[in-house]
Amino acid sequence: MTSNELLSSLEKDVQSIIRKVQTEFVPLGEEMLNWKERPDRWSILECLEHLNKYSQFYNTELTKAIDSAQRESGTVESKSTWLGRKFIRMMHPDNSAKQKTFARMNPSQGTLDGTTIERFLKHQEDLLKLIHKSGIVNINRNYVPVEFMKLLKMNLGDAFQFVIVHERRHIEQAGKVKATLHMLNTPALKI
Amino acid sequence: MLSGSWQENIAAIFNSKVKLDDEELAILLSKWNRSVELKRNEFLIEKGQTESSLFFVLNGSMRIYFPHQEDEVCVGFAYDNSLICSYPSFIRNLPSEYYIQALTRTELIAIGRNDFYAMFDKFHRIERAWRMLEEEALLGKIEREVEMLTYTPEERYHRLMQRSPHIFQIIPRKYIASYLRMTPETMSRIKPS
């Protein structure tokens, strides 16, 4: 896949994440957004807040990497590194294995509110801008540190993919929480 | 317990009322030992039969209705993760006045009436959890009665839409109209808000 193809497919992913959040989660009230099936599960807002914490780190690091990159015209074949592939696979929504969340990325602290979604959507707009800006740099270089192992670095293309599969993973999770919302309002026992 | 398994889902329903310990959960879950699979339009129970089990819906959708003259009146729905039985028949051990019919292919798992009540002698916290589930169901019925007596058809529609939007994705509209005591034509004229 060329770098341009990769960037445009990632752009589509982010747009579909934005659409899904706007149509499926924005219309829900705060009670629904904060509801969780069990205390040890996340609510819809907690899924989004977790992603906000990720975005705060990666949007900043992606910006740094792109701003300091040399301009290179022309598209290249996009290349994943072994490490990049490994992290992307780990976070992919199709990988059903539970991944441990680091305490600093855990969103379960009290009630969240509507600003969580506003901040989430803002982060996605910023991410789209970063994807656009990457059209003129080499995405196989210009390294971004991994949040949980800062000595390790991913190239720009891998870092974008990593961030976006991670977002898809938790948006899917939030969709599953939404599917159980009827438990909030209707009795489990039907008589 | 497997994550996302029916055992976990039944446990979550009872735990939402009374946090059960491991022994109580093991007892509660050990007696759900009969699987039932219904094709679309098949009945879980028909009028005149006596309900001998409480069911948990693994997947699918159902309607509870009673026949009235030429008509059928929907009084409730069940879907994934619901507990369901012909309740008056179940608690009194008398023939059911209701039908419970599968609206799609539906898989259920059942616990026998005798097994279910036998747990209560020894495990009072399971009984308490069940009582609270009954209370919740009763509150739902009272709320519905008040809605039927005081709200306009349009208000009833919007309240259901607000409380249980998922119903509109799962259940055919003619049954929802029946549940709200209006004709499908009246319901189709109500504007979504």
Interface residues (C-beta under 8 A of the other chain):
Chain A: E37 R38 A179 T180 L181 H182 M183 N185 T186 P187 A188 L189 K190 I191
Chain B: A12 I13 N15 S16 I64 G76 F77 A78 Y79 N81 S82 L83 I84 C85 Y87 L133 E134 E136 A137 L139 G140 K141 R163 S164 H166 I167
